[in-house]
Amino acid sequence: MKTCKRQLERLHKKTGLTVHFQSYSDYLKQYMEALSAARSTYYSHLIHSGSSNPKALFSTINKLLKPSDNTSPSFTADKCNALTLFTAASTLSSSLPAFPRLITQPLSQFSPVSPNELSIITSSMKSSTSILDPIPSSLVKNCLPAITPLITSIINSSLCSGSVPKTLKLAAVTHILKKLGLNTDSMCNFRPISNLPFLSKILKRVVASQIKCHLSSNNLFEPFQSSFRSQHSTETALLKVTNDLLLSSDSGLLNILILLDLTAAFDTISHSILLSRLEHSLNITGTALSWLKSYFTDRQQFININNCSSSIALLSQGVNQGSVLGPLLFIIYFLPLGNIICQHGLHFHCYTDDIQLYISINSITTETCSTLTNCLNEIKTWMHTNFLSLNYAKSDIIIIGPKSLTNSIHNFSFTIDNSTLSPFPHIRNLGVIFDSQLSFDHHVTQLTRTAFFHLKNIARLRPLLSFSAAETLIHAFITSRLDYCNSILFGTPSKVLNKLQYIQNSAARLLTHLRTCEHITPVLQNLHWLPVPYRIQFKILLLTHKALNHQAPSYLTALLHPHTPVRVRRSSKANLLSPPLRTKHRTWGDRAFSIAAPSLWNSLPTHIQHCTDPPTFKSLIKTHLFKQAFNV
């Protein structure tokens, strides 16, 4: 078509006849329409192909918008060797602390897996390929029916012998900048990402599954550790913490929330201490313990960036953060920390190495400062014994409570390890910005700024995208942010929620090419998008349903109590929750999950309350809220 267009253009310029100009104009219009359709098809295909993989989708959009690269093009072999030296393990002391032995059923050996089980595990894994793999991972998955018996034999041989092949203990590490724009000459600005052979990932996934089963069956997990566990998330962790803070503030108490951060926690874990904890605290013995010892022995890695590689170095400490087994071993390493915190009367919640400590008090006294100092000193001592280090520069503190009490606090601070901790007006906690009134106004303002940045980028691509592809981008970049931890926003002032609603309205206008002077409600209804306040209710009811059906963390289930009337009534057979406790303040207590969830749940129709199937419940509850939102 382009050749024909050029021919008509030359003919028009040569003759200057009106008929030739009209032919050229008509064909040019057809050409531009075909070009636009081809671009739309191409970009829409790219977006749809990565819609099930957020990482691939974000990478595709970044390439289309052409931002600056997060790696330096100046990487050389010398710089890779420098990174290897920077991350090299330091010599650890051989003295080990004593651990209490728990009475549990021993895990003396790992069970062999069947070809069918291995096929299911492998099929569910991502097709990411390491430079150490002899063939692409996608090819391995495509050939599974033919090679599953061979892979099964290799895996079971390793499990039964209690040893890990040396070739499966070599990792290729790439470093990416923690944030765009950081100095690439500073080694601490990089985050190491370990890439292991695909067969090694399968083996670790099998072992991790059996260790998790051992921990669950013997109730060995820390209840208030929410990372890397099924049915646990940052939202459930924040929902539990905010519930406690809201109820405490409703009672007229002050709350001190401390966020502790660790320095390179995954990289400094002592293998000898971890193995001792696995043996003496978790009762892992026999060939299972031998396999784990072999897993940590003679581990090696090398840095590989921009086709430049460093020399191979021995890895004598630390666990892989991006693997399946590494995070599980990390939370096992952290198990004794909960007992230390509870001994000082503080509440806590952990998500990986992010530790939240909070205490409720009538007023800040010398005794309060002493309690906090003693607790943090003991945590620091335990960290030092276990070769971990607190990062005081990234540790924050905030005072939460009624404004009449928080305004009376002046010059509160305490010193720990020559570092002074003073309260901030707002702090970032697992991606959510907390303020002293838990209004989340600053959080929503920041969210609005981020959302409109992405909306502007999507607007640049919108003319090239089909409707479905544009909707995929909006859900990935905008709706996901509106829904992240939105259950803790229940009961916040309307002026705060209106900002979020404005984001959703703007996304709908961009998607449907709606002008600002036209009414947005019919568009939201046609798109079947729940308004923001109803999305918050949807999330709370969904978490309530999961808690009642044992699909949520135990700390959320404990906040809900089935209604049991004293006398036999018609409501006895209804799946109701106990009415919430009487609260003093609508802006505090009524927002807590343990108060809001029963109120919302008891107002549902009976047939929805008795639904136990999660997909069906989600459909019913969305239809119910949709009718309420749009008066259908």
VENGI-V954427 format. One record per residue. RES is the residue in one letter. SS is DSSP state (helix for helix, strand for strand, loop for the rest). PSI is psi in whole degrees, -180 to 180 (NA if undefined). D_FIRST is the distance of its C-alpha to the first C-alpha in Angstrom with 1 decimal. Layout:
BEGIN
res,ss,psi,d_first
RES,SS,PSI,D_FIRST
RES,SS,PSI,D_FIRST
END
This chain:
BEGIN
res,ss,psi,d_first
M,loop,-35,0.0
K,helix,-40,3.8
T,helix,-44,5.4
C,helix,-39,5.1
K,helix,-43,6.1
R,helix,-37,8.7
Q,helix,-44,9.9
L,helix,-35,10.6
E,helix,-43,12.2
R,helix,-38,14.4
L,helix,-41,15.4
H,helix,-43,16.5
K,helix,-32,18.4
K,helix,-44,20.0
T,helix,-34,21.3
G,loop,13,21.7
L,loop,146,21.7
T,helix,-38,21.4
V,helix,-37,19.4
H,helix,-36,16.6
F,helix,-41,16.8
Q,helix,-40,16.6
S,helix,-42,13.5
Y,helix,-42,11.8
S,helix,-43,13.4
D,helix,-43,12.5
Y,helix,-35,8.7
L,helix,-39,9.3
K,helix,-43,11.3
Q,helix,-41,9.0
Y,helix,-44,6.6
M,helix,-38,10.0
E,helix,-42,11.4
A,helix,-39,9.0
L,helix,-43,9.6
S,helix,-40,13.2
A,helix,-39,13.6
A,helix,-41,12.5
R,helix,-45,15.0
S,helix,-44,17.5
T,helix,-42,17.5
Y,helix,-52,17.8
Y,helix,-37,20.6
S,helix,-38,22.3
H,helix,-41,22.5
L,helix,-43,24.1
I,helix,-44,26.6
H,helix,-34,27.5
S,helix,-25,28.1
G,loop,11,30.6
S,loop,-28,32.2
S,loop,-6,35.2
N,loop,98,35.8
P,helix,-39,36.4
K,helix,-44,36.6
A,helix,-37,33.2
L,helix,-46,31.7
F,helix,-39,33.3
S,helix,-40,32.2
T,helix,-45,28.5
I,helix,-38,28.9
N,helix,-38,30.7
K,helix,-37,28.0
L,helix,-38,25.3
L,helix,-11,27.7
K,loop,60,28.8
P,loop,176,32.6
S,loop,147,35.0
D,loop,150,35.9
N,loop,6,39.3
T,loop,154,40.3
S,loop,132,41.3
P,loop,-8,39.4
S,loop,14,42.7
F,loop,133,44.2
T,loop,175,46.2
A,helix,-36,48.6
D,helix,-40,51.5
K,helix,-36,50.1
C,helix,-40,49.7
N,helix,-35,53.3
A,helix,-40,54.3
L,helix,-37,52.8
T,helix,-44,54.6
L,helix,-36,57.9
F,helix,-37,57.2
T,loop,6,56.8
A,loop,148,59.5
A,loop,141,62.2
S,loop,161,65.5
T,loop,129,68.8
L,loop,151,70.0
S,loop,148,73.7
S,loop,-10,75.1
S,loop,134,77.2
L,loop,140,75.9
P,loop,158,76.8
A,loop,143,78.5
F,loop,142,76.6
P,loop,140,78.2
R,loop,124,77.8
L,loop,145,76.5
I,loop,101,77.8
T,loop,164,74.8
Q,loop,131,73.9
P,loop,151,73.0
L,strand,94,69.7
S,loop,-20,71.0
Q,loop,151,68.0
F,loop,138,64.4
S,loop,138,63.7
P,loop,152,61.6
V,loop,150,58.2
S,loop,159,57.2
P,helix,-36,53.9
N,helix,-44,52.8
E,helix,-42,53.6
L,helix,-37,51.8
S,helix,-39,48.7
I,helix,-43,48.6
I,helix,-46,49.1
T,helix,-39,46.5
S,helix,-31,43.8
S,loop,-7,44.4
M,loop,154,43.9
K,loop,150,40.8
S,loop,45,38.8
S,loop,134,39.4
T,loop,133,40.0
S,loop,156,42.5
I,loop,-13,42.4
L,loop,-12,45.7
D,loop,133,44.2
P,loop,-28,43.8
I,loop,157,41.0
P,loop,146,38.6
S,helix,-34,40.2
S,helix,-35,37.3
L,helix,-37,38.1
V,helix,-44,41.8
K,helix,-35,41.1
N,helix,-27,39.1
C,loop,16,41.9
L,helix,-46,44.7
P,helix,-31,46.2
A,helix,-34,46.9
I,helix,-2,48.1
T,helix,-45,49.8
P,helix,-38,53.3
L,helix,-45,53.0
I,helix,-40,52.0
T,helix,-41,54.8
S,helix,-41,57.3
I,helix,-44,56.4
I,helix,-49,56.6
N,helix,-32,59.9
S,helix,-40,61.4
S,helix,-43,60.8
L,helix,-43,62.2
C,helix,-34,65.3
S,helix,-17,66.2
G,loop,32,65.7
S,loop,153,63.7
V,loop,127,60.1
P,loop,143,58.6
K,helix,-35,58.2
T,helix,-21,54.6
L,helix,4,53.8
K,helix,11,55.5
L,strand,130,53.3
A,strand,139,50.7
A,strand,118,47.9
V,strand,129,48.0
T,strand,148,45.2
H,strand,132,46.0
I,strand,151,43.8
L,strand,138,44.8
K,loop,-36,46.6
K,loop,147,44.8
L,loop,139,42.1
G,loop,-8,43.6
L,loop,158,46.8
N,loop,120,48.3
T,loop,-9,47.1
D,loop,-11,50.3
S,loop,118,52.4
M,helix,-29,52.7
C,helix,-8,53.8
N,helix,1,50.4
F,strand,148,48.8
R,strand,122,48.8
P,strand,136,49.2
I,strand,117,47.0
S,strand,131,48.4
N,strand,118,46.2
L,loop,161,48.2
P,loop,150,47.5
F,helix,-37,46.1
L,helix,-35,49.3
S,helix,-37,51.4
K,helix,-39,49.6
I,helix,-46,50.4
L,helix,-45,54.1
K,helix,-33,54.5
R,helix,-38,53.0
V,helix,-45,55.6
V,helix,-44,58.4
A,helix,-39,57.4
S,helix,-41,57.3
Q,helix,-34,60.9
I,helix,-41,62.2
K,helix,-42,60.8
C,helix,-40,62.5
H,helix,-43,65.8
L,helix,-41,65.5
S,helix,-45,64.8
S,helix,-26,67.5
N,loop,8,70.1
N,loop,51,69.0
L,loop,-9,68.5
F,loop,147,65.5
E,loop,121,66.2
P,loop,-32,65.7
F,loop,33,64.4
Q,strand,112,61.8
S,loop,6,58.4
S,loop,147,56.0
F,loop,35,54.5
R,loop,140,56.2
S,loop,141,54.8
Q,loop,5,55.1
H,loop,148,55.8
S,loop,175,53.5
T,helix,-33,53.7
E,helix,-44,53.8
T,helix,-37,56.8
A,helix,-48,58.5
L,helix,-33,57.9
L,helix,-40,58.9
K,helix,-45,62.2
V,helix,-47,63.0
T,helix,-32,62.1
N,helix,-46,64.2
D,helix,-41,67.2
L,helix,-39,66.7
L,helix,-44,66.3
L,helix,-38,69.4
S,helix,-43,71.4
S,helix,-34,70.5
D,helix,-29,71.3
S,loop,3,74.8
G,loop,23,75.2
L,loop,157,74.7
L,strand,148,72.9
N,strand,131,70.4
I,strand,117,69.7
L,strand,124,66.4
I,strand,129,65.9
L,strand,118,62.7
L,strand,139,63.3
D,loop,144,60.7
L,strand,154,61.1
T,loop,117,60.0
A,loop,53,58.0
A,loop,-42,59.7
F,loop,-27,57.8
D,loop,-12,58.3
T,loop,11,62.1
I,loop,131,63.3
S,strand,124,66.2
H,helix,-39,65.8
S,helix,-41,69.6
I,helix,-42,70.1
L,helix,-43,67.2
L,helix,-37,68.7
S,helix,-39,72.1
R,helix,-39,70.8
L,helix,-37,69.0
E,helix,-49,72.3
H,helix,-29,74.9
S,loop,-35,73.2
L,loop,-2,70.8
N,loop,43,72.9
I,strand,120,70.3
T,loop,-173,72.2
G,helix,-145,72.3
T,helix,-24,69.2
A,helix,-45,67.0
L,helix,-36,68.5
S,helix,-39,68.3
W,helix,-43,64.6
L,helix,-37,64.1
K,helix,-42,66.3
S,helix,-35,64.3
Y,helix,-36,61.1
F,helix,-12,62.4
T,loop,133,64.0
D,loop,38,62.2
R,strand,141,58.9
Q,strand,157,56.7
Q,strand,161,53.5
F,strand,153,51.4
I,strand,132,49.0
N,strand,111,45.4
I,strand,132,42.9
N,loop,44,39.8
N,loop,16,40.8
C,strand,135,44.2
S,strand,149,47.2
S,loop,178,50.9
S,loop,159,53.9
I,loop,134,55.1
A,strand,150,57.6
L,strand,137,60.0
L,strand,100,59.5
S,loop,0,63.1
Q,strand,166,62.4
G,loop,162,59.8
V,loop,157,57.5
N,loop,124,53.7
Q,loop,-33,52.4
G,loop,-2,49.1
S,loop,177,50.6
V,helix,-40,52.1
L,helix,-34,55.6
G,helix,-52,55.9
P,helix,-35,55.9
L,helix,-43,58.3
L,helix,-31,60.7
F,helix,-46,60.4
I,helix,-25,61.6
I,helix,-40,64.4
Y,helix,-29,65.4
F,loop,-2,65.6
L,loop,-42,67.9
P,loop,-15,71.2
L,helix,-36,69.8
G,helix,-41,70.2
N,helix,-36,73.9
I,helix,-44,74.5
I,helix,-43,72.8
C,helix,-30,74.6
Q,loop,-22,78.0
H,loop,7,77.6
G,loop,18,76.9
L,loop,149,73.2
H,strand,156,70.3
F,strand,162,67.2
H,strand,135,63.7
C,strand,146,61.6
Y,strand,101,57.9
T,loop,-120,57.7
D,loop,7,59.4
D,strand,113,59.0
I,strand,126,62.6
Q,strand,120,63.5
L,strand,136,67.2
Y,strand,148,68.7
I,strand,142,72.2
S,strand,130,73.6
I,strand,160,76.7
N,loop,-40,78.8
S,loop,160,78.8
I,loop,117,78.1
T,loop,178,81.4
T,helix,-35,82.6
E,helix,-37,82.6
T,helix,-47,78.9
C,helix,-39,78.1
S,helix,-41,80.3
T,helix,-46,78.7
L,helix,-42,75.2
T,helix,-45,76.3
N,helix,-41,78.2
C,helix,-46,75.2
L,helix,-34,72.8
N,helix,-41,75.3
E,helix,-37,75.6
I,helix,-43,71.9
K,helix,-41,71.7
T,helix,-43,74.4
W,helix,-41,72.8
M,helix,-45,69.5
H,helix,-41,71.3
T,helix,-33,73.0
N,loop,18,69.8
F,loop,36,68.0
L,loop,161,65.8
S,loop,129,65.6
L,strand,139,65.1
N,loop,94,62.8
Y,helix,-24,64.8
A,helix,-28,62.1
K,helix,8,59.8
S,loop,134,62.5
D,strand,161,62.8
I,strand,143,65.4
I,strand,147,65.4
I,strand,123,68.1
I,strand,135,67.1
G,loop,-176,69.3
P,loop,145,70.4
K,helix,-34,70.0
S,helix,-28,73.7
L,helix,-43,74.3
T,helix,-32,71.4
N,loop,-19,72.2
S,loop,-6,75.8
I,loop,123,74.6
H,loop,136,74.9
N,loop,37,74.6
F,loop,130,74.2
S,strand,162,73.3
F,strand,156,74.6
T,strand,135,74.5
I,strand,123,73.5
D,loop,47,73.5
N,loop,14,73.8
S,strand,132,70.7
T,strand,127,71.1
L,strand,122,69.1
S,strand,150,68.8
P,loop,146,67.1
F,loop,155,63.7
P,loop,-28,62.6
H,strand,147,59.5
I,strand,156,58.3
R,strand,125,55.3
N,strand,106,56.3
L,loop,42,53.7
G,loop,-1,50.9
V,strand,135,52.8
I,strand,117,54.6
F,strand,144,58.2
D,strand,173,60.4
S,loop,-20,64.1
Q,loop,2,63.8
L,loop,38,61.1
S,loop,-20,59.2
F,loop,23,55.9
D,helix,-44,55.0
H,helix,-37,54.0
H,helix,-45,52.0
V,helix,-37,50.0
T,helix,-44,49.4
Q,helix,-40,48.0
L,helix,-40,45.9
T,helix,-43,44.5
R,helix,-44,43.5
T,helix,-43,41.7
A,helix,-42,40.0
F,helix,-26,38.6
F,helix,-46,37.3
H,helix,-34,35.2
L,helix,-38,34.2
K,helix,-39,32.8
N,helix,-41,30.8
I,helix,-36,29.5
A,helix,-32,28.6
R,helix,-31,26.3
L,helix,-15,24.4
R,helix,-41,24.8
P,loop,-19,21.6
L,loop,-2,19.7
L,loop,150,22.0
S,loop,170,22.7
F,helix,-46,26.2
S,helix,-38,27.8
A,helix,-41,26.5
A,helix,-39,27.8
E,helix,-37,31.0
T,helix,-44,31.4
L,helix,-42,31.2
I,helix,-42,33.7
H,helix,-36,36.1
A,helix,-40,35.9
F,helix,-25,36.4
I,helix,-58,38.3
T,helix,-38,40.1
S,helix,-34,41.4
R,helix,-36,43.0
L,helix,-32,44.5
D,helix,-12,46.0
Y,loop,117,47.3
C,loop,32,51.1
N,helix,-12,51.0
S,helix,-26,54.1
I,helix,-5,56.3
L,helix,2,55.0
F,loop,132,56.9
G,loop,1,59.3
T,loop,157,57.9
P,loop,150,58.0
S,helix,-31,55.5
K,helix,-26,54.5
V,helix,-47,53.3
L,helix,-29,51.4
N,helix,-32,49.8
K,helix,-41,47.9
L,helix,-37,46.4
Q,helix,-34,45.7
Y,helix,-36,43.8
I,helix,-48,41.6
Q,helix,-42,40.8
N,helix,-42,40.2
S,helix,-38,37.8
A,helix,-40,35.9
A,helix,-40,35.7
R,helix,-41,34.5
L,helix,-41,31.7
L,helix,-40,30.7
T,helix,4,30.8
H,loop,36,29.9
L,loop,137,33.4
R,loop,156,34.9
T,loop,-22,38.2
C,loop,-9,40.1
E,loop,151,39.5
H,loop,139,41.9
I,loop,-25,41.0
T,helix,-47,43.4
P,helix,-32,41.4
V,helix,-46,38.3
L,helix,-37,40.4
Q,helix,-43,41.8
N,helix,-36,38.5
L,helix,-13,37.2
H,loop,39,40.6
W,loop,125,41.4
L,loop,135,45.1
P,loop,160,46.3
V,helix,-48,47.6
P,helix,-35,51.3
Y,helix,-27,50.7
R,helix,-35,48.6
I,helix,-44,51.7
Q,helix,-40,53.9
F,helix,-45,51.6
K,helix,-42,51.9
I,helix,-43,55.7
L,helix,-35,56.1
L,helix,-43,53.9
L,helix,-35,56.0
T,helix,-44,59.1
H,helix,-42,58.1
K,helix,-40,57.5
A,helix,-39,60.8
L,helix,-21,62.7
N,loop,23,61.1
H,loop,39,61.8
Q,loop,23,58.2
A,loop,164,58.7
P,loop,151,60.8
S,helix,-30,64.5
Y,helix,-21,65.0
L,helix,-40,62.9
T,helix,-36,64.7
A,loop,-17,68.0
L,loop,-11,67.2
L,loop,139,67.0
H,loop,123,70.0
P,strand,145,70.1
H,loop,124,72.3
T,loop,96,75.6
P,loop,151,77.9
V,loop,-44,81.6
R,loop,155,82.3
V,loop,120,80.4
R,loop,175,78.1
R,helix,-30,75.0
S,helix,-7,73.0
S,helix,-34,74.4
K,helix,-7,71.7
A,loop,144,68.9
N,loop,68,66.8
L,loop,163,67.7
L,strand,154,68.1
S,loop,137,71.3
P,loop,143,71.1
P,loop,157,70.3
L,loop,155,73.1
R,loop,128,74.1
T,loop,163,72.4
K,loop,-33,73.6
H,loop,129,70.4
R,loop,-32,67.2
T,loop,-6,65.2
W,loop,-78,66.5
G,helix,-39,67.9
D,helix,-16,65.8
R,helix,-14,62.6
A,loop,146,63.8
F,helix,-41,62.2
S,helix,-16,65.6
I,helix,-44,66.2
A,helix,-40,62.8
A,helix,-49,61.9
P,helix,-38,65.0
S,helix,-46,64.5
L,helix,-40,60.9
W,helix,-45,61.6
N,helix,-18,64.7
S,loop,-4,62.8
L,loop,153,60.3
P,loop,152,60.8
T,helix,-40,62.9
H,helix,-26,60.3
I,helix,-40,58.0
Q,helix,-33,60.9
H,loop,0,61.8
C,loop,126,58.3
T,loop,-15,58.3
D,loop,119,54.8
P,helix,-49,52.6
P,helix,-41,49.2
T,helix,-40,51.0
F,helix,-43,52.9
K,helix,-41,49.8
S,helix,-43,48.3
L,helix,-43,51.5
I,helix,-34,52.2
K,helix,-41,48.7
T,helix,-41,49.1
H,helix,-47,52.5
L,helix,-33,51.5
F,helix,-41,48.4
K,helix,-38,50.8
Q,helix,-41,53.1
A,helix,-38,50.4
F,helix,12,48.8
N,loop,43,51.9
V,loop,NA,50.3
END
